[in-house]
Amino acid sequence: MFQGFGNWMIVAGVVLILAGLATHFGLLGWFGNLPGDIRFRRGGFQLFIPITSMIIASLLFSVVMMVWRRG
C-alpha cells in the first residue's frame, strides 16, 4: 500500500533538490522576470504577480504529467 507513496516521495525529493540546485546556481534567474509578469512598487508597497511564469510552469507540468501517464 505504501510502496507507491514511497516512490512518489523519492521523486518529489529529487525534483526539489534539482530545483534548489538550479536556483542556487542561477539557472532559473529568468523565471519571474518574463514579459507579462506584473511588478508594482510604490513607497513601501510591492506587488508581484508572475502570470507568464506560472503559465509556462503549468504547461511544463501538464506535459510532464501527460508523458508520465502514457508511460
N, CA, C and O atoms as a Tripos MOL2 file, in Angstrom:
@<TRIPOS>MOLECULE
protein
  284   283    71     0     0
PROTEIN
NO_CHARGES

@<TRIPOS>ATOM
      1 N           0.8160   -1.2000    0.0000 N.3       1 MET1
      2 CA          0.0000    0.0000    0.0000 C.3       1 MET1
      3 C           0.8600    1.2650    0.0000 C.2       1 MET1
      4 O           0.5680    2.2180   -0.7230 O.2       1 MET1
      5 N           1.9140    1.2710    0.8070 N.am      2 PHE2
      6 CA          2.7300    2.4780    0.9260 C.3       2 PHE2
      7 C           3.9170    2.4900   -0.0260 C.2       2 PHE2
      8 O           4.6650    3.4670   -0.0580 O.2       2 PHE2
      9 N           4.1060    1.4310   -0.7980 N.am      3 GLN3
     10 CA          5.2360    1.3830   -1.7190 C.3       3 GLN3
     11 C           5.1110    2.4720   -2.7820 C.2       3 GLN3
     12 O           6.0980    3.1420   -3.0840 O.2       3 GLN3
     13 N           3.9230    2.6660   -3.3560 N.am      4 GLY4
     14 CA          3.7100    3.7210   -4.3440 C.3       4 GLY4
     15 C           3.9360    5.1030   -3.7490 C.2       4 GLY4
     16 O           4.4930    5.9850   -4.4030 O.2       4 GLY4
     17 N           3.4980    5.2880   -2.5010 N.am      5 PHE5
     18 CA          3.6870    6.5670   -1.8220 C.3       5 PHE5
     19 C           5.1730    6.8430   -1.6050 C.2       5 PHE5
     20 O           5.6330    7.9740   -1.7670 O.2       5 PHE5
     21 N           5.9120    5.8100   -1.2380 N.am      6 GLY6
     22 CA          7.3610    5.9650   -1.0410 C.3       6 GLY6
     23 C           8.0650    6.3790   -2.3200 C.2       6 GLY6
     24 O           8.9620    7.2220   -2.3000 O.2       6 GLY6
     25 N           7.6560    5.7840   -3.4350 N.am      7 ASN7
     26 CA          8.2490    6.1630   -4.7220 C.3       7 ASN7
     27 C           7.9470    7.6160   -5.0530 C.2       7 ASN7
     28 O           8.8200    8.3400   -5.5320 O.2       7 ASN7
     29 N           6.7190    8.0460   -4.7990 N.am      8 TRP8
     30 CA          6.3670    9.4540   -5.0450 C.3       8 TRP8
     31 C           7.1850   10.3950   -4.1690 C.2       8 TRP8
     32 O           7.5960   11.4640   -4.6190 O.2       8 TRP8
     33 N           7.4200   10.0030   -2.9230 N.am      9 MET9
     34 CA          8.2210   10.8410   -2.0250 C.3       9 MET9
     35 C           9.6630   10.9500   -2.5170 C.2       9 MET9
     36 O          10.2660   12.0190   -2.4250 O.2       9 MET9
     37 N          10.2180    9.8670   -3.0330 N.am     10 ILE10
     38 CA         11.5800    9.8930   -3.5690 C.3      10 ILE10
     39 C          11.6420   10.8070   -4.7840 C.2      10 ILE10
     40 O          12.5550   11.6260   -4.8910 O.2      10 ILE10
     41 N          10.6900   10.6830   -5.6980 N.am     11 VAL11
     42 CA         10.6560   11.5310   -6.8940 C.3      11 VAL11
     43 C          10.5010   12.9930   -6.4960 C.2      11 VAL11
     44 O          11.1950   13.8580   -7.0300 O.2      11 VAL11
     45 N           9.5950   13.2770   -5.5610 N.am     12 ALA12
     46 CA          9.3900   14.6580   -5.1120 C.3      12 ALA12
     47 C          10.6720   15.2220   -4.4980 C.2      12 ALA12
     48 O          11.0120   16.3820   -4.7320 O.2      12 ALA12
     49 N          11.3830   14.4090   -3.7150 N.am     13 GLY13
     50 CA         12.6350   14.8540   -3.1060 C.3      13 GLY13
     51 C          13.7000   15.1670   -4.1420 C.2      13 GLY13
     52 O          14.4060   16.1690   -4.0330 O.2      13 GLY13
     53 N          13.8140   14.3090   -5.1460 N.am     14 VAL14
     54 CA         14.7990   14.5440   -6.2150 C.3      14 VAL14
     55 C          14.4610   15.8100   -6.9840 C.2      14 VAL14
     56 O          15.3500   16.5990   -7.3050 O.2      14 VAL14
     57 N          13.1900   16.0080   -7.2800 N.am     15 VAL15
     58 CA         12.7640   17.2170   -8.0020 C.3      15 VAL15
     59 C          13.0670   18.4630   -7.1770 C.2      15 VAL15
     60 O          13.5510   19.4580   -7.7160 O.2      15 VAL15
     61 N          12.7900   18.4180   -5.8820 N.am     16 LEU16
     62 CA         13.0790   19.5730   -5.0270 C.3      16 LEU16
     63 C          14.5760   19.8480   -4.9400 C.2      16 LEU16
     64 O          14.9920   21.0070   -4.9440 O.2      16 LEU16
     65 N          15.3760   18.8130   -4.8620 N.am     17 ILE17
     66 CA         16.8330   19.0010   -4.8260 C.3      17 ILE17
     67 C          17.3260   19.6240   -6.1250 C.2      17 ILE17
     68 O          18.1380   20.5490   -6.1000 O.2      17 ILE17
     69 N          16.8430   19.1270   -7.2590 N.am     18 LEU18
     70 CA         17.2550   19.6830   -8.5550 C.3      18 LEU18
     71 C          16.8070   21.1390   -8.7020 C.2      18 LEU18
     72 O          17.5600   21.9670   -9.2140 O.2      18 LEU18
     73 N          15.5990   21.4540   -8.2630 N.am     19 ALA19
     74 CA         15.1150   22.8410   -8.3250 C.3      19 ALA19
     75 C          15.9540   23.7360   -7.4130 C.2      19 ALA19
     76 O          16.2650   24.8720   -7.7720 O.2      19 ALA19
     77 N          16.3180   23.2330   -6.2460 N.am     20 GLY20
     78 CA         17.1620   24.0000   -5.3320 C.3      20 GLY20
     79 C          18.5400   24.2650   -5.9100 C.2      20 GLY20
     80 O          19.0660   25.3710   -5.7860 O.2      20 GLY20
     81 N          19.1260   23.2570   -6.5410 N.am     21 LEU21
     82 CA         20.4350   23.4500   -7.1680 C.3      21 LEU21
     83 C          20.3580   24.4290   -8.3350 C.2      21 LEU21
     84 O          21.2370   25.2750   -8.4990 O.2      21 LEU21
     85 N          19.3040   24.3150   -9.1440 N.am     22 ALA22
     86 CA         19.1420   25.2340  -10.2770 C.3      22 ALA22
     87 C          18.9870   26.6640   -9.7840 C.2      22 ALA22
     88 O          19.5320   27.5900  -10.3850 O.2      22 ALA22
     89 N          18.2530   26.8510   -8.7050 N.am     23 THR23
     90 CA         18.0770   28.1910   -8.1410 C.3      23 THR23
     91 C          19.3890   28.7020   -7.5470 C.2      23 THR23
     92 O          19.7430   29.8670   -7.7290 O.2      23 THR23
     93 N          20.0960   27.8510   -6.8520 N.am     24 HIS24
     94 CA         21.3530   28.2470   -6.2150 C.3      24 HIS24
     95 C          22.3960   28.7020   -7.2380 C.2      24 HIS24
     96 O          23.1160   29.6730   -7.0080 O.2      24 HIS24
     97 N          22.4690   28.0060   -8.3460 N.am     25 PHE25
     98 CA         23.4600   28.3420   -9.3640 C.3      25 PHE25
     99 C          22.9510   29.3370  -10.3960 C.2      25 PHE25
    100 O          23.6410   29.6030  -11.3800 O.2      25 PHE25
    101 N          21.7640   29.8930  -10.1940 N.am     26 GLY26
    102 CA         21.2580   30.9600  -11.0490 C.3      26 GLY26
    103 C          20.6930   30.5090  -12.3870 C.2      26 GLY26
    104 O          20.5570   31.3210  -13.3020 O.2      26 GLY26
    105 N          20.3630   29.2370  -12.5160 N.am     27 LEU27
    106 CA         19.8290   28.7440  -13.7800 C.3      27 LEU27
    107 C          18.3700   29.1420  -13.9920 C.2      27 LEU27
    108 O          17.8560   29.0540  -15.1080 O.2      27 LEU27
    109 N          17.7070   29.5750  -12.9300 N.am     28 LEU28
    110 CA         16.2990   29.9940  -13.0380 C.3      28 LEU28
    111 C          16.1490   31.5040  -12.8410 C.2      28 LEU28
    112 O          15.0910   31.9710  -12.4170 O.2      28 LEU28
    113 N          17.1840   32.2540  -13.1420 N.am     29 GLY29
    114 CA         17.1280   33.7020  -12.9650 C.3      29 GLY29
    115 C          16.1150   34.3770  -13.8670 C.2      29 GLY29
    116 O          15.6190   35.4560  -13.5440 O.2      29 GLY29
    117 N          15.8020   33.7580  -14.9960 N.am     30 TRP30
    118 CA         14.8230   34.3120  -15.9260 C.3      30 TRP30
    119 C          13.4000   34.1110  -15.4130 C.2      30 TRP30
    120 O          12.4980   34.8630  -15.7800 O.2      30 TRP30
    121 N          13.1940   33.1030  -14.5670 N.am     31 PHE31
    122 CA         11.8520   32.7860  -14.0870 C.3      31 PHE31
    123 C          11.3720   33.8780  -13.1370 C.2      31 PHE31
    124 O          12.0110   34.1480  -12.1210 O.2      31 PHE31
    125 N          10.2730   34.4890  -13.4620 N.am     32 GLY32
    126 CA          9.7510   35.5970  -12.6690 C.3      32 GLY32
    127 C          10.1170   36.9570  -13.2490 C.2      32 GLY32
    128 O           9.6670   37.9870  -12.7450 O.2      32 GLY32
    129 N          10.9240   36.9710  -14.2960 N.am     33 ASN33
    130 CA         11.3340   38.2220  -14.9390 C.3      33 ASN33
    131 C          10.9220   38.2510  -16.4080 C.2      33 ASN33
    132 O          11.5710   38.9050  -17.2240 O.2      33 ASN33
    133 N           9.8600   37.5550  -16.7390 N.am     34 LEU34
    134 CA          9.4070   37.4700  -18.1270 C.3      34 LEU34
    135 C           8.4360   38.6020  -18.4510 C.2      34 LEU34
    136 O           7.8080   39.1590  -17.5500 O.2      34 LEU34
    137 N           8.3110   38.9430  -19.7330 N.am     35 PRO35
    138 CA          7.2780   39.9050  -20.1060 C.3      35 PRO35
    139 C           5.9120   39.3290  -19.7420 C.2      35 PRO35
    140 O           5.6180   38.1750  -20.0570 O.2      35 PRO35
    141 N           5.1020   40.1100  -19.0970 N.am     36 GLY36
    142 CA          3.7900   39.6480  -18.6580 C.3      36 GLY36
    143 C           3.7470   39.3980  -17.1630 C.2      36 GLY36
    144 O           2.6640   39.2920  -16.5880 O.2      36 GLY36
    145 N           4.9040   39.3010  -16.5240 N.am     37 ASP37
    146 CA          4.9540   39.2160  -15.0670 C.3      37 ASP37
    147 C           4.7990   40.6290  -14.5220 C.2      37 ASP37
    148 O           5.5420   41.5330  -14.9060 O.2      37 ASP37
    149 N           3.8510   40.8160  -13.6430 N.am     38 ILE38
    150 CA          3.4940   42.1540  -13.1620 C.3      38 ILE38
    151 C           4.2550   42.4710  -11.8830 C.2      38 ILE38
    152 O           4.2050   41.7210  -10.9080 O.2      38 ILE38
    153 N           4.9610   43.6040  -11.9070 N.am     39 ARG39
    154 CA          5.6430   44.1300  -10.7180 C.3      39 ARG39
    155 C           5.1530   45.5570  -10.4970 C.2      39 ARG39
    156 O           5.1780   46.3910  -11.4020 O.2      39 ARG39
    157 N           4.7100   45.8130   -9.2720 N.am     40 PHE40
    158 CA          4.2210   47.1420   -8.9340 C.3      40 PHE40
    159 C           4.8430   47.5450   -7.6110 C.2      40 PHE40
    160 O           4.6950   46.8530   -6.6040 O.2      40 PHE40
    161 N           5.5500   48.6880   -7.6270 N.am     41 ARG41
    162 CA          6.1900   49.2000   -6.4180 C.3      41 ARG41
    163 C           5.7890   50.6510   -6.2280 C.2      41 ARG41
    164 O           5.8600   51.4610   -7.1520 O.2      41 ARG41
    165 N           5.3740   50.9550   -5.0290 N.am     42 ARG42
    166 CA          5.0700   52.3360   -4.6910 C.3      42 ARG42
    167 C           5.2900   52.5010   -3.1910 C.2      42 ARG42
    168 O           4.6200   51.8700   -2.3740 O.2      42 ARG42
    169 N           6.2280   53.3500   -2.8570 N.am     43 GLY43
    170 CA          6.5450   53.5600   -1.4510 C.3      43 GLY43
    171 C           7.0360   52.2810   -0.7920 C.2      43 GLY43
    172 O           7.9980   51.6680   -1.2540 O.2      43 GLY43
    173 N           6.3790   51.8820    0.2810 N.am     44 GLY44
    174 CA          6.7500   50.6600    0.9830 C.3      44 GLY44
    175 C           5.9320   49.4540    0.5390 C.2      44 GLY44
    176 O           5.9840   48.4020    1.1760 O.2      44 GLY44
    177 N           5.1780   49.5970   -0.5470 N.am     45 PHE45
    178 CA          4.2950   48.5230   -1.0140 C.3      45 PHE45
    179 C           4.8460   47.8810   -2.2780 C.2      45 PHE45
    180 O           5.2710   48.5750   -3.2010 O.2      45 PHE45
    181 N           4.8370   46.5550   -2.3170 N.am     46 GLN46
    182 CA          5.2710   45.8230   -3.5090 C.3      46 GLN46
    183 C           4.2300   44.7650   -3.8370 C.2      46 GLN46
    184 O           3.7070   44.0860   -2.9540 O.2      46 GLN46
    185 N           3.9420   44.6410   -5.1270 N.am     47 LEU47
    186 CA          3.0190   43.6130   -5.6090 C.3      47 LEU47
    187 C           3.6880   42.9050   -6.7750 C.2      47 LEU47
    188 O           4.1620   43.5480   -7.7120 O.2      47 LEU47
    189 N           3.7240   41.5870   -6.7170 N.am     48 PHE48
    190 CA          4.3350   40.7990   -7.7810 C.3      48 PHE48
    191 C           3.3760   39.6880   -8.1600 C.2      48 PHE48
    192 O           3.0030   38.8690   -7.3200 O.2      48 PHE48
    193 N           2.9710   39.6590   -9.4390 N.am     49 ILE49
    194 CA          2.0730   38.6320   -9.9530 C.3      49 ILE49
    195 C           2.7510   38.0050  -11.1750 C.2      49 ILE49
    196 O           2.7700   38.6060  -12.2490 O.2      49 ILE49
    197 N           3.3090   36.7930  -11.0140 N.am     50 PRO50
    198 CA          4.0590   36.1630  -12.1010 C.3      50 PRO50
    199 C           3.1520   35.3990  -13.0810 C.2      50 PRO50
    200 O           3.1890   34.1700  -13.1280 O.2      50 PRO50
    201 N           2.3540   36.1150  -13.8470 N.am     51 ILE51
    202 CA          1.3750   35.4830  -14.7340 C.3      51 ILE51
    203 C           2.0600   34.6240  -15.7960 C.2      51 ILE51
    204 O           1.7590   33.4360  -15.9130 O.2      51 ILE51
    205 N           2.9590   35.1970  -16.5570 N.am     52 THR52
    206 CA          3.6210   34.4660  -17.6450 C.3      52 THR52
    207 C           4.4420   33.2970  -17.1090 C.2      52 THR52
    208 O           4.4210   32.2100  -17.6870 O.2      52 THR52
    209 N           5.1470   33.5050  -16.0390 N.am     53 SER53
    210 CA          5.9660   32.4360  -15.4580 C.3      53 SER53
    211 C           5.0950   31.2730  -15.0020 C.2      53 SER53
    212 O           5.4770   30.1160  -15.1830 O.2      53 SER53
    213 N           3.9430   31.5510  -14.4200 N.am     54 MET54
    214 CA          3.0620   30.4810  -13.9530 C.3      54 MET54
    215 C           2.3930   29.7470  -15.1140 C.2      54 MET54
    216 O           2.1210   28.5510  -15.0120 O.2      54 MET54
    217 N           2.1260   30.4500  -16.2140 N.am     55 ILE55
    218 CA          1.5850   29.7850  -17.4030 C.3      55 ILE55
    219 C           2.6120   28.7950  -17.9520 C.2      55 ILE55
    220 O           2.2630   27.6690  -18.3080 O.2      55 ILE55
    221 N           3.8730   29.2130  -18.0180 N.am     56 ILE56
    222 CA          4.9300   28.3320  -18.5070 C.3      56 ILE56
    223 C           5.1060   27.1450  -17.5600 C.2      56 ILE56
    224 O           5.2610   26.0140  -18.0200 O.2      56 ILE56
    225 N           5.0860   27.3810  -16.2490 N.am     57 ALA57
    226 CA          5.2200   26.2910  -15.2840 C.3      57 ALA57
    227 C           4.0460   25.3170  -15.4100 C.2      57 ALA57
    228 O           4.2400   24.1050  -15.3190 O.2      57 ALA57
    229 N           2.8490   25.8270  -15.6140 N.am     58 SER58
    230 CA          1.6740   24.9800  -15.7660 C.3      58 SER58
    231 C           1.7580   24.1290  -17.0340 C.2      58 SER58
    232 O           1.4390   22.9400  -17.0090 O.2      58 SER58
    233 N           2.1850   24.7330  -18.1290 N.am     59 LEU59
    234 CA          2.3340   23.9820  -19.3710 C.3      59 LEU59
    235 C           3.3900   22.8860  -19.2330 C.2      59 LEU59
    236 O           3.1870   21.7610  -19.6890 O.2      59 LEU59
    237 N           4.5050   23.2170  -18.6090 N.am     60 LEU60
    238 CA          5.5690   22.2330  -18.3970 C.3      60 LEU60
    239 C           5.0770   21.0790  -17.5260 C.2      60 LEU60
    240 O           5.3320   19.9140  -17.8300 O.2      60 LEU60
    241 N           4.3820   21.4020  -16.4570 N.am     61 PHE61
    242 CA          3.8480   20.3740  -15.5670 C.3      61 PHE61
    243 C           2.8210   19.5020  -16.2970 C.2      61 PHE61
    244 O           2.7980   18.2850  -16.1100 O.2      61 PHE61
    245 N           1.9800   20.1110  -17.1200 N.am     62 SER62
    246 CA          0.9800   19.3530  -17.8780 C.3      62 SER62
    247 C           1.6370   18.3840  -18.8550 C.2      62 SER62
    248 O           1.1930   17.2450  -18.9960 O.2      62 SER62
    249 N           2.6810   18.8300  -19.5210 N.am     63 VAL63
    250 CA          3.3860   17.9570  -20.4680 C.3      63 VAL63
    251 C           4.0490   16.7920  -19.7270 C.2      63 VAL63
    252 O           3.9840   15.6490  -20.1780 O.2      63 VAL63
    253 N           4.6770   17.0810  -18.6060 N.am     64 VAL64
    254 CA          5.3200   16.0270  -17.8130 C.3      64 VAL64
    255 C           4.2860   15.0040  -17.3420 C.2      64 VAL64
    256 O           4.5330   13.8000  -17.4160 O.2      64 VAL64
    257 N           3.1460   15.4650  -16.8640 N.am     65 MET65
    258 CA          2.1070   14.5450  -16.4030 C.3      65 MET65
    259 C           1.5220   13.7320  -17.5570 C.2      65 MET65
    260 O           1.2020   12.5560  -17.3830 O.2      65 MET65
    261 N           1.3810   14.3430  -18.7250 N.am     66 MET66
    262 CA          0.8620   13.6260  -19.8870 C.3      66 MET66
    263 C           1.8350   12.5130  -20.2950 C.2      66 MET66
    264 O           1.4090   11.3960  -20.5910 O.2      66 MET66
    265 N           3.1210   12.8110  -20.3100 N.am     67 VAL67
    266 CA          4.1290   11.8040  -20.6470 C.3      67 VAL67
    267 C           4.1480   10.7090  -19.5810 C.2      67 VAL67
    268 O           4.2690    9.5280  -19.9070 O.2      67 VAL67
    269 N           4.0290   11.0900  -18.3230 N.am     68 TRP68
    270 CA          4.0600   10.1440  -17.2170 C.3      68 TRP68
    271 C           2.9000    9.1530  -17.3170 C.2      68 TRP68
    272 O           3.0850    7.9540  -17.1050 O.2      68 TRP68
    273 N           1.7060    9.6510  -17.6400 N.am     69 ARG69
    274 CA          0.5110    8.7910  -17.7090 C.3      69 ARG69
    275 C           0.5760    7.8270  -18.8920 C.2      69 ARG69
    276 O           0.0680    6.7090  -18.8010 O.2      69 ARG69
    277 N           1.1820    8.2330  -19.9820 N.am     70 ARG70
    278 CA          1.2870    7.3480  -21.1600 C.3      70 ARG70
    279 C           2.3170    6.2590  -20.9620 C.2      70 ARG70
    280 O           2.2050    5.1760  -21.5360 O.2      70 ARG70
    281 N           3.3280    6.5460  -20.1430 N.am     71 GLY71
    282 CA          4.4460    5.6210  -19.9610 C.3      71 GLY71
    283 C           4.1940    4.5360  -19.0270 C.2      71 GLY71
    284 O           5.0690    3.7000  -18.8000 O.2      71 GLY71
@<TRIPOS>BOND
     1     1     2 1
     2     2     3 1
     3     3     4 2
     4     3     5 am
     5     5     6 1
     6     6     7 1
     7     7     8 2
     8     7     9 am
     9     9    10 1
    10    10    11 1
    11    11    12 2
    12    11    13 am
    13    13    14 1
    14    14    15 1
    15    15    16 2
    16    15    17 am
    17    17    18 1
    18    18    19 1
    19    19    20 2
    20    19    21 am
    21    21    22 1
    22    22    23 1
    23    23    24 2
    24    23    25 am
    25    25    26 1
    26    26    27 1
    27    27    28 2
    28    27    29 am
    29    29    30 1
    30    30    31 1
    31    31    32 2
    32    31    33 am
    33    33    34 1
    34    34    35 1
    35    35    36 2
    36    35    37 am
    37    37    38 1
    38    38    39 1
    39    39    40 2
    40    39    41 am
    41    41    42 1
    42    42    43 1
    43    43    44 2
    44    43    45 am
    45    45    46 1
    46    46    47 1
    47    47    48 2
    48    47    49 am
    49    49    50 1
    50    50    51 1
    51    51    52 2
    52    51    53 am
    53    53    54 1
    54    54    55 1
    55    55    56 2
    56    55    57 am
    57    57    58 1
    58    58    59 1
    59    59    60 2
    60    59    61 am
    61    61    62 1
    62    62    63 1
    63    63    64 2
    64    63    65 am
    65    65    66 1
    66    66    67 1
    67    67    68 2
    68    67    69 am
    69    69    70 1
    70    70    71 1
    71    71    72 2
    72    71    73 am
    73    73    74 1
    74    74    75 1
    75    75    76 2
    76    75    77 am
    77    77    78 1
    78    78    79 1
    79    79    80 2
    80    79    81 am
    81    81    82 1
    82    82    83 1
    83    83    84 2
    84    83    85 am
    85    85    86 1
    86    86    87 1
    87    87    88 2
    88    87    89 am
    89    89    90 1
    90    90    91 1
    91    91    92 2
    92    91    93 am
    93    93    94 1
    94    94    95 1
    95    95    96 2
    96    95    97 am
    97    97    98 1
    98    98    99 1
    99    99   100 2
   100    99   101 am
   101   101   102 1
   102   102   103 1
   103   103   104 2
   104   103   105 am
   105   105   106 1
   106   106   107 1
   107   107   108 2
   108   107   109 am
   109   109   110 1
   110   110   111 1
   111   111   112 2
   112   111   113 am
   113   113   114 1
   114   114   115 1
   115   115   116 2
   116   115   117 am
   117   117   118 1
   118   118   119 1
   119   119   120 2
   120   119   121 am
   121   121   122 1
   122   122   123 1
   123   123   124 2
   124   123   125 am
   125   125   126 1
   126   126   127 1
   127   127   128 2
   128   127   129 am
   129   129   130 1
   130   130   131 1
   131   131   132 2
   132   131   133 am
   133   133   134 1
   134   134   135 1
   135   135   136 2
   136   135   137 am
   137   137   138 1
   138   138   139 1
   139   139   140 2
   140   139   141 am
   141   141   142 1
   142   142   143 1
   143   143   144 2
   144   143   145 am
   145   145   146 1
   146   146   147 1
   147   147   148 2
   148   147   149 am
   149   149   150 1
   150   150   151 1
   151   151   152 2
   152   151   153 am
   153   153   154 1
   154   154   155 1
   155   155   156 2
   156   155   157 am
   157   157   158 1
   158   158   159 1
   159   159   160 2
   160   159   161 am
   161   161   162 1
   162   162   163 1
   163   163   164 2
   164   163   165 am
   165   165   166 1
   166   166   167 1
   167   167   168 2
   168   167   169 am
   169   169   170 1
   170   170   171 1
   171   171   172 2
   172   171   173 am
   173   173   174 1
   174   174   175 1
   175   175   176 2
   176   175   177 am
   177   177   178 1
   178   178   179 1
   179   179   180 2
   180   179   181 am
   181   181   182 1
   182   182   183 1
   183   183   184 2
   184   183   185 am
   185   185   186 1
   186   186   187 1
   187   187   188 2
   188   187   189 am
   189   189   190 1
   190   190   191 1
   191   191   192 2
   192   191   193 am
   193   193   194 1
   194   194   195 1
   195   195   196 2
   196   195   197 am
   197   197   198 1
   198   198   199 1
   199   199   200 2
   200   199   201 am
   201   201   202 1
   202   202   203 1
   203   203   204 2
   204   203   205 am
   205   205   206 1
   206   206   207 1
   207   207   208 2
   208   207   209 am
   209   209   210 1
   210   210   211 1
   211   211   212 2
   212   211   213 am
   213   213   214 1
   214   214   215 1
   215   215   216 2
   216   215   217 am
   217   217   218 1
   218   218   219 1
   219   219   220 2
   220   219   221 am
   221   221   222 1
   222   222   223 1
   223   223   224 2
   224   223   225 am
   225   225   226 1
   226   226   227 1
   227   227   228 2
   228   227   229 am
   229   229   230 1
   230   230   231 1
   231   231   232 2
   232   231   233 am
   233   233   234 1
   234   234   235 1
   235   235   236 2
   236   235   237 am
   237   237   238 1
   238   238   239 1
   239   239   240 2
   240   239   241 am
   241   241   242 1
   242   242   243 1
   243   243   244 2
   244   243   245 am
   245   245   246 1
   246   246   247 1
   247   247   248 2
   248   247   249 am
   249   249   250 1
   250   250   251 1
   251   251   252 2
   252   251   253 am
   253   253   254 1
   254   254   255 1
   255   255   256 2
   256   255   257 am
   257   257   258 1
   258   258   259 1
   259   259   260 2
   260   259   261 am
   261   261   262 1
   262   262   263 1
   263   263   264 2
   264   263   265 am
   265   265   266 1
   266   266   267 1
   267   267   268 2
   268   267   269 am
   269   269   270 1
   270   270   271 1
   271   271   272 2
   272   271   273 am
   273   273   274 1
   274   274   275 1
   275   275   276 2
   276   275   277 am
   277   277   278 1
   278   278   279 1
   279   279   280 2
   280   279   281 am
   281   281   282 1
   282   282   283 1
   283   283   284 2
@<TRIPOS>SUBSTRUCTURE
     1 MET1         2 RESIDUE 1 A MET
     2 PHE2         6 RESIDUE 1 A PHE
     3 GLN3        10 RESIDUE 1 A GLN
     4 GLY4        14 RESIDUE 1 A GLY
     5 PHE5        18 RESIDUE 1 A PHE
     6 GLY6        22 RESIDUE 1 A GLY
     7 ASN7        26 RESIDUE 1 A ASN
     8 TRP8        30 RESIDUE 1 A TRP
     9 MET9        34 RESIDUE 1 A MET
    10 ILE10       38 RESIDUE 1 A ILE
    11 VAL11       42 RESIDUE 1 A VAL
    12 ALA12       46 RESIDUE 1 A ALA
    13 GLY13       50 RESIDUE 1 A GLY
    14 VAL14       54 RESIDUE 1 A VAL
    15 VAL15       58 RESIDUE 1 A VAL
    16 LEU16       62 RESIDUE 1 A LEU
    17 ILE17       66 RESIDUE 1 A ILE
    18 LEU18       70 RESIDUE 1 A LEU
    19 ALA19       74 RESIDUE 1 A ALA
    20 GLY20       78 RESIDUE 1 A GLY
    21 LEU21       82 RESIDUE 1 A LEU
    22 ALA22       86 RESIDUE 1 A ALA
    23 THR23       90 RESIDUE 1 A THR
    24 HIS24       94 RESIDUE 1 A HIS
    25 PHE25       98 RESIDUE 1 A PHE
    26 GLY26      102 RESIDUE 1 A GLY
    27 LEU27      106 RESIDUE 1 A LEU
    28 LEU28      110 RESIDUE 1 A LEU
    29 GLY29      114 RESIDUE 1 A GLY
    30 TRP30      118 RESIDUE 1 A TRP
    31 PHE31      122 RESIDUE 1 A PHE
    32 GLY32      126 RESIDUE 1 A GLY
    33 ASN33      130 RESIDUE 1 A ASN
    34 LEU34      134 RESIDUE 1 A LEU
    35 PRO35      138 RESIDUE 1 A PRO
    36 GLY36      142 RESIDUE 1 A GLY
    37 ASP37      146 RESIDUE 1 A ASP
    38 ILE38      150 RESIDUE 1 A ILE
    39 ARG39      154 RESIDUE 1 A ARG
    40 PHE40      158 RESIDUE 1 A PHE
    41 ARG41      162 RESIDUE 1 A ARG
    42 ARG42      166 RESIDUE 1 A ARG
    43 GLY43      170 RESIDUE 1 A GLY
    44 GLY44      174 RESIDUE 1 A GLY
    45 PHE45      178 RESIDUE 1 A PHE
    46 GLN46      182 RESIDUE 1 A GLN
    47 LEU47      186 RESIDUE 1 A LEU
    48 PHE48      190 RESIDUE 1 A PHE
    49 ILE49      194 RESIDUE 1 A ILE
    50 PRO50      198 RESIDUE 1 A PRO
    51 ILE51      202 RESIDUE 1 A ILE
    52 THR52      206 RESIDUE 1 A THR
    53 SER53      210 RESIDUE 1 A SER
    54 MET54      214 RESIDUE 1 A MET
    55 ILE55      218 RESIDUE 1 A ILE
    56 ILE56      222 RESIDUE 1 A ILE
    57 ALA57      226 RESIDUE 1 A ALA
    58 SER58      230 RESIDUE 1 A SER
    59 LEU59      234 RESIDUE 1 A LEU
    60 LEU60      238 RESIDUE 1 A LEU
    61 PHE61      242 RESIDUE 1 A PHE
    62 SER62      246 RESIDUE 1 A SER
    63 VAL63      250 RESIDUE 1 A VAL
    64 VAL64      254 RESIDUE 1 A VAL
    65 MET65      258 RESIDUE 1 A MET
    66 MET66      262 RESIDUE 1 A MET
    67 VAL67      266 RESIDUE 1 A VAL
    68 TRP68      270 RESIDUE 1 A TRP
    69 ARG69      274 RESIDUE 1 A ARG
    70 ARG70      278 RESIDUE 1 A ARG
    71 GLY71      282 RESIDUE 1 A GLY
